[in-house]
Structures are given as structure tokens and as C-alpha cells.
Amino acid sequence: MQSTAESASISKGARWTGIILSAVAVLFMLFDGFTKVMKAQQVIEATVRIGFPENMIVPIGATLLVCTALYVIPRTSVLGAILLTAYLGGATAANIRAGGPAFNTSFPIIFGILVWLGLFLRESRLRALIPLRM
């Protein structure tokens, strides 16, 4: 029987793949958060179209930036992933409720998968907690 530390070891390839996937997710989240905080016209229109009042755009963007920062910090990355999952779940629900196209509804789901897959591939603590058997 393998020890937890032994079964949770991460290859260089897996670690770098996780870093790249996490970086893609983080870059998108930062872009989305900053465009909300800066109140870009396209963001205002899209957010109002799915049913949120305009005065909520900046707090939503600030929330996303805080969750993303927690995800980037190694000590709080799991908490950040949980919070980003909640944020992205809300985005999915809002798009479903607004009757948005399939792409708009599936986009946050795809990024939620990227967040967790990137973290799983680069974080041995998460691999020890959730060992995948193949």
C-alpha cells in the first residue's frame, strides 16, 4: 500500500500543465473582474441583459477579484477555488435564468473545470485529499 505522500507526488509535466491551466483561468478572471470594476460599456450591457442592476456591477467585479486573489495565493488556493466555483455557479444560473445561449451558459462551467483541474494538477494536498484511481 502506498503512503499518502507517495501517491500524491506530482510529475513536472502535471505541475506545469496545472500552472498553465490555472494561469488561463486567472487571466480570464482578472480580465472579467477589472472590466466590471472599470464599468466597461459592453460589461454593463451584458450584466443588465441577464438581470442584474447596474449598481451591482462593481461589487460583483470586486468579489471576483478577491476570489481570484485567494486562488492565486498557495495557502488559500483551495478556498479561492471553492469561492470561484460559487461565483461561476451564480454566473451559470444567471445565464440559464435569462435564457442565454448555450455558449454563455457553458462558459462559466468550463472555467470552473479549468480552476479545479489546474489546482488538482499542481497541488499535492488536493491530490492527497482526492486520490484518483486509474
PEFENTA-V276730 format. One record per residue. N is the residue number from 1. RES is the residue in three letters. SS is DSSP state (H for helix, E for strand, L for the rest). PSI is psi in radians with two decimals (999 if undefined). Layout:
# PEFENTA-V276730
n,res,ss,psi
N,RES,SS,PSI
N,RES,SS,PSI
This chain:
# PEFENTA-V276730
n,res,ss,psi
1,MET,L,2.33
2,GLN,L,2.59
3,SER,L,2.86
4,THR,H,-0.74
5,ALA,H,-0.68
6,GLU,H,-0.74
7,SER,H,-0.29
8,ALA,L,0.10
9,SER,L,2.62
10,ILE,L,2.27
11,SER,L,2.81
12,LYS,H,-0.72
13,GLY,H,-0.78
14,ALA,H,-0.75
15,ARG,H,-0.81
16,TRP,H,-0.64
17,THR,H,-0.74
18,GLY,H,-0.71
19,ILE,H,-0.76
20,ILE,H,-0.79
21,LEU,H,-0.74
22,SER,H,-0.70
23,ALA,H,-0.73
24,VAL,H,-0.82
25,ALA,H,-0.78
26,VAL,H,-0.77
27,LEU,H,-0.73
28,PHE,H,-0.78
29,MET,H,-0.71
30,LEU,H,-0.77
31,PHE,H,-0.83
32,ASP,H,-0.77
33,GLY,H,-0.79
34,PHE,H,-0.64
35,THR,H,-0.52
36,LYS,H,-0.79
37,VAL,H,-0.64
38,MET,L,-0.13
39,LYS,L,0.95
40,ALA,L,2.46
41,GLN,H,-0.74
42,GLN,H,-0.63
43,VAL,H,-0.74
44,ILE,H,-0.85
45,GLU,H,-0.79
46,ALA,H,-0.71
47,THR,H,-0.72
48,VAL,H,-0.65
49,ARG,H,-0.59
50,ILE,L,0.13
51,GLY,L,0.11
52,PHE,L,2.47
53,PRO,L,2.61
54,GLU,H,-0.59
55,ASN,H,-0.10
56,MET,H,-0.10
57,ILE,H,-0.81
58,VAL,H,-0.81
59,PRO,H,-0.62
60,ILE,H,-0.77
61,GLY,H,-0.72
62,ALA,H,-0.70
63,THR,H,-0.78
64,LEU,H,-0.73
65,LEU,H,-0.68
66,VAL,H,-0.79
67,CYS,H,-0.70
68,THR,H,-0.72
69,ALA,H,-0.72
70,LEU,H,-0.62
71,TYR,H,-0.64
72,VAL,H,-0.57
73,ILE,L,2.10
74,PRO,H,-0.71
75,ARG,H,-0.43
76,THR,H,0.28
77,SER,H,-0.65
78,VAL,H,-0.76
79,LEU,H,-0.77
80,GLY,H,-0.72
81,ALA,H,-0.70
82,ILE,H,-0.80
83,LEU,H,-0.69
84,LEU,H,-0.63
85,THR,H,-0.75
86,ALA,H,-0.78
87,TYR,H,-0.85
88,LEU,H,-0.56
89,GLY,H,-0.69
90,GLY,H,-0.69
91,ALA,H,-0.70
92,THR,H,-0.82
93,ALA,H,-0.71
94,ALA,H,-0.70
95,ASN,H,-0.64
96,ILE,H,-0.82
97,ARG,H,-0.64
98,ALA,L,-0.11
99,GLY,L,0.56
100,GLY,L,2.86
101,PRO,L,2.83
102,ALA,H,-0.66
103,PHE,H,-0.79
104,ASN,H,-0.57
105,THR,H,-0.67
106,SER,H,-0.37
107,PHE,H,-0.86
108,PRO,H,-0.52
109,ILE,H,-0.77
110,ILE,H,-0.75
111,PHE,H,-0.54
112,GLY,H,-0.70
113,ILE,H,-0.75
114,LEU,H,-0.74
115,VAL,H,-0.88
116,TRP,H,-0.67
117,LEU,H,-0.76
118,GLY,H,-0.75
119,LEU,H,-0.74
120,PHE,H,-0.72
121,LEU,H,-0.41
122,ARG,H,-0.09
123,GLU,L,1.88
124,SER,H,-0.54
125,ARG,H,-0.67
126,LEU,H,-0.66
127,ARG,H,-0.62
128,ALA,H,-0.60
129,LEU,H,-0.65
130,ILE,L,1.36
131,PRO,L,2.22
132,LEU,L,2.28
133,ARG,L,2.26
134,MET,L,999
